[in-house]
Amino acid sequence: MSRRMRHPRPFLFVVAFGLGAGALAGCASDPSKGYSFAPVTATQARSVGVPIFENGTFTKGVEADLTEAIIKELQRTTQIDVTRSANAETVLTGVVTDSELKRIAVDSQTGYVDQLAVRITVDFDWKDNRTGKVLLSRRSFSAVDSFSTARRAGELVEQGQHSAVQRLARAIVEEMRSSW
């Protein structure tokens, strides 16, 4: 008895063709309408200007640190070029409206603060310089990070502030990316 063996090629061809057609049918040419192989950029903008944010608080230098962190995050996670504001297709502007420290934990034996939280709050706008349209606007947008002042860890307030700035920069760029 001889068993007749079928060639797997026609079957594999049908499966591969079906998967390919299904994948193409599931993709949209506009990334905001579904899956897409198109590059994700804000209204097809290729550049963004990020002037130094304004500082409406008494925390010295937080605006410069935040601006630098946003620029680095944009360069690290997006394809958009960061250029001077005058030449950019879009511009991101903002104001640091609040910077505060809050006690989280106190040592029960000494009464000293063991852990603090830093909250930084901003208002920002992302605008298309070509059309004048505001692409994204957020008010009272904030990020919080904590740090330990306990004797063993001994972190400085500047370290906590730096962590909060980094977290806020990531959140702002993520907001920008979600609006694309």
Residue, then its C-alpha position, 0 to 999 in steps of 0.5 A: m500500500s502506497r500512501r499518496m503524499r500531498h505537497p505542502r506548497p499549495f497549502l502554505f501559499v494559501v495560508a501566506f496569501g491569506l495572512g498577508a491580505g488580512a494584514l494589509a486589510g487591517c492597516a490604515s494609511d492614517p495612523s490615527k485610524g488604526y494600524s499603519f506602516a506610515p511614519v507617526t508624525a504630528t500632522q506630517a510636521r518634521s520639526v519642533g521648536v522648544p524654547i525654554f519654558e517660563n517659570g512662575t515658581f520660586t524654584k530656580g532653574v526648574e524651567a531650564d531643566l525641564t526644557e532640556a529633558i523634553i528636548k532629550e526625550l523628543q530626540r530619544t523617542t521620536q523621529i521629529d527634529v528639534t530645531r530653533s523655534a523660528n525655523a520649526e514647523t511646530v513649537l512647544t511652549g510652556v510655563v512651570t506653574d507650581s513646584e512643591l515638596k510634600r512629606i510622605a513619611v516621618d521617622s517614628q523615633t526621631g520625628y525627622v522626615d524620611q521621604l518627600a515627594v516633589r510635584i511639578t505642574v506645568d501649562f503647555d501648548w503645542k502649536d503648528n507654526r504653518t497653520g496657527k492651529v493648536l495641536l495640543s494644550r494642557r493645563s495643570f499637567s503634573a508629575v510626581d516623584s518621591f525620594s528618601t531623605a533618611r540617613r541611609a539613602g540621604e538623597l538630596v532635594e535636587q535628586g528628587q526634583h531631577s527625577a520629577v522633571q524627567r518623569l514630567a518630560r516623558a509624560i509631556v512627550e507621551e501626550m504629544r505622541s498620543s495626539w499624533 
